[in-house]
């Protein structure tokens, strides 16, 4: 599907530079960014509109997870995420 959007000039330049660095197109950079963002929400088991955190009775922020999510966050898990994100 084709669509037109207005992208702020600085963001456009950064996206174009990233595409050039990766030897790909601006389209591919934008699609990868959208897939990454939308894919993260799907992986969390909720829609984009649902809040990913709340504040407990003591005023401390806490992250929410999907009811069936039994993921244990270990150093190995974090390292895998870092590797996937190129950090």
N, CA, C and O of each residue as an XYZ file, in Angstrom:
348
protein
N       0.840     -1.172      0.000
C       0.000      0.000      0.000
C       0.888      1.239      0.000
O       1.916      1.282      0.675
N       0.492      2.208     -0.738
C       1.228      3.463     -0.783
C       0.579      4.459      0.161
O      -0.641      4.481      0.327
N       1.425      5.289      0.781
C       0.918      6.361      1.637
C       1.931      7.493      1.619
O       3.086      7.298      1.241
N       1.502      8.657      2.022
C       2.403      9.804      2.114
C       2.398     10.304      3.550
O       1.341     10.443      4.166
N       3.580     10.571      4.074
C       3.695     11.116      5.421
C       4.704     12.247      5.412
O       5.606     12.288      4.576
N       4.540     13.163      6.354
C       5.508     14.244      6.531
C       6.501     13.810      7.596
O       6.118     13.464      8.714
N       7.779     13.830      7.242
C       8.846     13.461      8.172
C       9.675     14.708      8.446
O      10.105     15.378      7.507
N       9.908     15.030      9.711
C      10.754     16.184     10.009
C      12.120     16.033      9.337
O      12.684     14.939      9.297
N      12.633     17.120      8.820
C      13.884     17.117      8.054
C      15.040     16.427      8.792
O      15.725     15.608      8.179
N      15.290     16.715     10.070
C      16.407     16.047     10.753
C      16.237     14.522     10.823
O      17.206     13.777     10.674
N      15.006     14.071     11.048
C      14.748     12.643     11.104
C      14.918     12.015      9.725
O      15.460     10.917      9.600
N      14.461     12.704      8.705
C      14.628     12.238      7.331
C      16.111     12.072      6.993
O      16.513     11.063      6.413
N      16.915     13.067      7.360
C      18.356     12.995      7.074
C      19.012     11.816      7.790
O      19.851     11.117      7.222
N      18.613     11.605      9.053
C      19.180     10.482      9.810
C      18.789      9.143      9.188
O      19.606      8.225      9.109
N      17.540      9.038      8.749
C      17.081      7.797      8.117
C      17.799      7.562      6.789
O      18.193      6.435      6.487
N      17.968      8.615      6.002
C      18.690      8.491      4.734
C      20.147      8.089      4.977
O      20.697      7.261      4.251
N      20.764      8.677      6.000
C      22.154      8.337      6.326
C      22.258      6.883      6.758
O      23.202      6.190      6.379
N      21.307      6.418      7.539
C      21.317      5.021      7.977
C      21.173      4.087      6.781
O      21.853      3.065      6.697
N      20.293      4.438      5.866
C      20.117      3.626      4.662
C      21.418      3.563      3.866
O      21.799      2.499      3.377
N      22.090      4.691      3.738
C      23.360      4.722      3.006
C      24.420      3.868      3.709
O      25.161      3.129      3.062
N      24.482      3.979      5.045
C      25.443      3.173      5.815
C      25.195      1.682      5.629
O      26.138      0.895      5.540
N      23.928      1.299      5.572
C      23.559     -0.109      5.455
C      23.507     -0.586      4.013
O      23.338     -1.777      3.753
N      23.654      0.343      3.076
C      23.592     -0.018      1.668
C      22.200     -0.482      1.258
O      22.054     -1.395      0.446
N      21.184      0.153      1.825
C      19.801     -0.222      1.540
C      19.017      1.028      1.187
O      19.599      2.091      0.971
N      17.717      0.907      1.127
C      16.875      2.042      0.745
C      16.213      2.669      1.968
O      16.130      2.058      3.033
N      15.751      3.884      1.794
C      15.001      4.562      2.846
C      13.747      3.756      3.181
O      13.372      3.641      4.348
N      13.110      3.206      2.171
C      11.918      2.379      2.372
C      12.222      1.235      3.327
O      11.452      0.989      4.256
N      13.327      0.533      3.117
C      13.682     -0.603      3.966
C      13.968     -0.166      5.406
O      13.600     -0.865      6.350
N      14.618      0.977      5.575
C      14.897      1.489      6.923
C      13.585      1.797      7.645
O      13.427      1.453      8.816
N      12.656      2.437      6.962
C      11.373      2.783      7.565
C      10.570      1.525      7.880
O       9.993      1.418      8.962
N      10.526      0.579      6.957
C       9.793     -0.665      7.207
C      10.388     -1.438      8.377
O       9.649     -1.987      9.194
N      11.715     -1.486      8.468
C      12.361     -2.187      9.583
C      12.031     -1.514     10.909
O      11.795     -2.193     11.908
N      12.013     -0.181     10.925
C      11.688      0.545     12.157
C      10.238      0.283     12.571
O       9.962      0.067     13.751
N       9.323      0.300     11.621
C       7.922      0.013     11.932
C       7.749     -1.415     12.427
O       7.056     -1.659     13.414
N       8.381     -2.353     11.739
C       8.275     -3.758     12.144
C       8.858     -3.965     13.536
O       8.303     -4.710     14.344
N       9.966     -3.310     13.809
C      10.584     -3.430     15.127
C       9.644     -2.900     16.209
O       9.436     -3.555     17.231
N       9.089     -1.734     15.986
C       8.194     -1.132     16.975
C       6.920     -1.948     17.138
O       6.540     -2.283     18.260
N       6.267     -2.266     16.049
C       5.013     -3.012     16.130
C       5.250     -4.440     16.580
O       4.426     -5.009     17.296
N       6.360     -5.024     16.174
C       6.693     -6.387     16.581
C       6.943     -6.489     18.070
O       6.610     -7.502     18.684
N       7.526     -5.454     18.663
C       7.768     -5.445     20.107
C       6.453     -5.523     20.860
O       6.353     -6.246     21.851
N       5.452     -4.800     20.411
C       4.156     -4.825     21.093
C       3.513     -6.188     20.954
O       2.929     -6.695     21.912
N       3.610     -6.793     19.775
C       3.026     -8.124     19.582
C       3.722     -9.145     20.465
O       3.074    -10.028     21.026
N       5.037     -9.030     20.592
C       5.795     -9.964     21.417
C       5.416     -9.834     22.887
O       5.518    -10.803     23.641
N       4.982     -8.651     23.301
C       4.578     -8.446     24.683
C       3.159     -8.938     24.945
O       2.699     -8.936     26.087
N       2.466     -9.361     23.887
C       1.137     -9.916     24.057
C       0.052     -8.889     24.278
O      -0.969     -9.192     24.894
N       0.253     -7.674     23.788
C      -0.786     -6.656     23.926
C      -0.748     -5.734     22.723
O       0.207     -5.739     21.945
N      -1.783     -4.955     22.584
C      -1.852     -4.023     21.474
C      -1.123     -2.739     21.840
O      -0.856     -2.475     23.013
N      -0.811     -1.962     20.844
C      -0.063     -0.723     21.045
C      -0.777      0.238     21.994
O      -0.118      1.004     22.697
N      -2.101      0.212     22.026
C      -2.841      1.141     22.862
C      -2.811      0.819     24.345
O      -3.105      1.684     25.169
N      -2.463     -0.404     24.697
C      -2.451     -0.782     26.106
C      -1.196     -0.268     26.787
O      -0.113     -0.321     26.204
N      -1.319      0.230     28.012
C      -0.127      0.724     28.714
C       0.819     -0.417     29.064
O       0.379     -1.518     29.397
N       2.112     -0.153     28.987
C       3.100     -1.171     29.306
C       3.611     -1.053     30.739
O       4.443     -1.844     31.182
N       3.106     -0.065     31.446
C       3.513      0.098     32.835
C       2.390      0.754     33.618
O       1.437      1.286     33.048
N       2.520      0.705     34.920
C       1.594      1.410     35.789
C       2.351      1.839     37.044
O       3.548      1.582     37.176
N       1.658      2.479     37.943
C       2.258      2.949     39.193
C       1.592      2.186     40.334
O       0.366      2.144     40.429
N       2.411      1.579     41.203
C       1.819      0.829     42.318
C       1.357      1.780     43.420
O       1.477      3.000     43.299
N       0.825      1.196     44.504
C       0.255      2.011     45.586
C       1.282      2.885     46.301
O       0.916      3.846     46.977
N       2.577      2.550     46.154
C       3.633      3.359     46.767
C       4.186      4.420     45.812
O       5.081      5.187     46.166
N       3.632      4.448     44.589
C       4.104      5.417     43.604
C       5.315      4.944     42.815
O       5.989      5.741     42.162
N       5.590      3.643     42.876
C       6.745      3.083     42.167
C       6.283      2.531     40.825
O       5.345      1.735     40.774
N       6.938      2.950     39.723
C       6.548      2.430     38.407
C       6.879      0.940     38.316
O       7.888      0.483     38.852
N       6.015      0.194     37.631
C       6.294     -1.220     37.387
C       5.842     -1.566     35.977
O       4.838     -1.051     35.485
N       6.593     -2.439     35.344
C       6.275     -2.882     33.994
C       5.230     -3.979     34.043
O       5.221     -4.806     34.955
N       4.358     -3.979     33.062
C       3.366     -5.037     32.930
C       3.878     -6.053     31.926
O       4.684     -5.726     31.055
N       3.415     -7.267     32.049
C       3.725     -8.284     31.060
C       2.446     -9.040     30.738
O       1.480     -9.008     31.501
N       2.453     -9.714     29.610
C       1.280    -10.490     29.220
C       1.028    -11.574     30.262
O       1.964    -12.073     30.887
N      -0.240    -11.937     30.445
C      -0.608    -12.904     31.472
C       0.117    -14.238     31.314
O       0.481    -14.865     32.309
N       0.328    -14.674     30.076
C       0.970    -15.965     29.847
C       2.482    -15.860     29.662
O       3.133    -16.854     29.339
N       3.046    -14.676     29.862
C       4.490    -14.468     29.685
C       5.241    -14.950     30.917
O       5.068    -14.411     32.010
N       6.062    -15.950     30.738
C       6.869    -16.505     31.833
C       8.363    -16.254     31.588
O       9.211    -16.948     32.149
N       8.676    -15.268     30.756
C      10.064    -14.951     30.444
C      10.811    -14.537     31.698
O      10.345    -13.700     32.472
N      11.967    -15.133     31.883
C      12.839    -14.762     32.996
C      13.963    -13.921     32.403
O      14.653    -14.360     31.482
N      14.143    -12.730     32.923
C      15.163    -11.832     32.404
C      16.490    -12.155     33.089
O      16.686    -11.888     34.275
N      17.379    -12.731     32.308
C      18.707    -13.080     32.798
C      19.733    -12.262     32.035
O      19.398    -11.581     31.066
N      20.970    -12.328     32.468
C      22.042    -11.634     31.746
C      22.134    -12.174     30.313
O      22.367    -11.408     29.378
N      21.954    -13.468     30.139
C      21.990    -14.070     28.801
C      20.868    -13.517     27.926
O      21.084    -13.199     26.757
N      19.659    -13.402     28.502
C      18.520    -12.840     27.790
C      18.824    -11.410     27.340
O      18.582    -11.049     26.188
N      19.360    -10.597     28.263
C      19.708     -9.214     27.932
C      20.786     -9.142     26.869
O      20.715     -8.299     25.974
N      21.778    -10.004     26.950
C      22.849    -10.020     25.939
C      22.302    -10.375     24.565
O      22.726     -9.805     23.560
N      21.360    -11.315     24.514
C      20.736    -11.664     23.235
C      19.972    -10.491     22.654
O      20.035    -10.244     21.449
N      19.247     -9.763     23.502
C      18.533     -8.568     23.028
C      19.512     -7.520     22.528
O      19.289     -6.910     21.482
N      20.595     -7.305     23.268
C      21.604     -6.337     22.834
C      22.190     -6.714     21.483
O      22.394     -5.859     20.622
N      22.457     -8.000     21.307
C      23.025     -8.471     20.043
C      22.045     -8.254     18.898
O      22.437     -7.811     17.819
N      20.783     -8.560     19.128
C      19.750     -8.359     18.098
C      19.616     -6.896     17.717
O      19.385     -6.574     16.552
N      19.759     -6.016     18.682
C      19.602     -4.580     18.430
C      20.910     -3.913     18.004
O      20.921     -2.732     17.657
N      22.010     -4.666     18.029
C      23.292     -4.096     17.625
C      23.867     -3.136     18.631
O      24.557     -2.183     18.269
N      23.588     -3.383     19.899
C      24.067     -2.488     20.959
C      25.342     -3.047     21.563
O      25.909     -2.443     22.474
